[in-house]
């Protein structure tokens, strides 16, 4: 399906049939007999409405004949029902009754349509969370949200029109053709058949042409929405570099393409409507000329002339609706093609059938000859082997790009190793359920992104069933409680989009607090103090030490001063272990680690001297935190 959606040269039918097959379980849900019953009753109401619609023009004919003194009323009706006034009332009652049946259909089917929208949106959302990190790094969030938004709208359109309108409309054509054949002759039916065939052919060809324009409009809309979301999420960066005009220009460029496609869409719709009107008017004029000549010859009454006009006008409604339904279904298919393409993207990391849960007894982590590459042409890890004993702390350091943060992603199984294996208490993490593996690991990431909710919500994210007191205790351990209690709204304070209302240090403390609340046996600290200045780092380092005590801890560190007390320090270089040992041992080796330590000390001393000079000059700056290597 993904290939089909990506290739516009594939025929419309090749796209339509697979999409309709995918939609069928939502249109006729096998596990919901109540919804099936609603569909059945709705169909019966609609078919009854079609029968009433076809028969209503007869009361118009009889009323006309009664008023002109021509023709005979049907003998099966009592005389008091065939008076002109009664027939006029019957005509209008029939129209209202037909509308009532159609409204009953819509009311009955509303729940079916909305259930289909909800189920497919639910399945898509679950699937997106099941896809790999690689997929989400390659996609843009704004574009994904737009695809899901348009897809859910298209689902309701297709479900409603396919199940409740297309087949009954065909039935209405058949009933109208039988009535016209019975009341008039085969020539009228032949003219109408030619008119309908020409109308449908023109509608299909023109609508297929318009679908290409619709795709261009959707692509431009998605691109504009993506740029808007991306720009607003990076609001501060835009301001830092004064690039508001550039962002507006990029957005407006996409909107200009959308404008052009939208204009072509509406222009093509005008031509489509005009062509449909010309074709139907030609067929209708031909039938009415035949009837007018018959009235002049005395073989038909004025009521017959009115009847053929009323039947054709009545037929114009579903005929025009066929064009509308076809366009809506085709446009709906375009809108949900991308959604079904998403559903067919395979998950890169999956559990094996009947995979057992991870059983953590001690929490020992072992890497055995681990190889990994995001791209086969660019290896990241080359035969890395080490062990993190239970309740011990092992730090991984090294230059940027050495593969430090990749270790955390592999341990969480966001990716699978391309060689070797990773064990937790002797269990290969590829053999156990992902949810139990991740439940056993807590992480304080380098870049803490918070949900646009309250501080309390973001802390409680670590463990939903935690009590309010446990949340407050976690905040105290992360040295965040004083800050929160000083806020007017306390734990109910909103943090803003991606936590932008908080400072880097405050966000990092929230991340520490929710990891404390989770209480996992295995802990990963991925550049956990990278967002903090030196003074703040020292303040919360004790909290980090408390969190890591009695837990198996893997520290991915940039600032070497935070790992001097680690039980083991692993030095990575170019994806391989260059050195290993405790801080004193590595300093004694005078190798890569010692050189990194000396460079970092020099930078810290330079920053401190600069601060002192500025203080003496009266230009006070807060403590400066300078990084020597970019984080991964």
Secondary structure, 3 states (H helix, E strand, C coil): CHHHHHCCCCCHHHHHHHHHHHHHHHHCCCCCHHHHHHHHHHHHHHHHHHHHHHHHHHHHHHHHHHHHCCCCCCCCCCHHHCCHHHHHHHHHHHHHHHHHHHHHHHHHHHHHHHHHHHHHHHHHHHHHHHCCHHHHHHCCHHHHHHHHHHHHHHHHHHHHHHHHHHHHHHHHHHHHHHHHHHHCCHHHHHHHHHHHHHHHHHHHHHHHHHHHHHHHHHHHHHHHHHHHHHHHHCHHHHHHCCCHHHHHHHHHHHHHHHHHHHHHHHHHHHHHHHHHHHHHHHHHHHHHHHHHHHHHHCCCCHHHHHHHHHHHHHHHHHHHHHHHHHHHHHHHHHHHHHHHHHHCCCCCCCCCCCCECCCCCCCCEEEEEEEECCECCECCEEEEEEEECCCCEEEEEECCCCCHHHHHHHHCCCCCCCEEEEEECCEEHHHECHHHHHHCEEEECCCCCCCCCEHHHHHHCCCCCCCHHHHHHHHHHCCCHHHHHCCCCHHHCECCHHHCCCCHHHHHHHHHHHHHHHCCCEEEEECCCCCCCHHHHHHHHHHHHHHHCCCEEEEECCCHHHCCCCCEEEEEECCEEEEEECHHHHHHHCCHHHHHHHHHHHHHHHHHHHHHHHHHCCCCCCCCCCCCCCCC
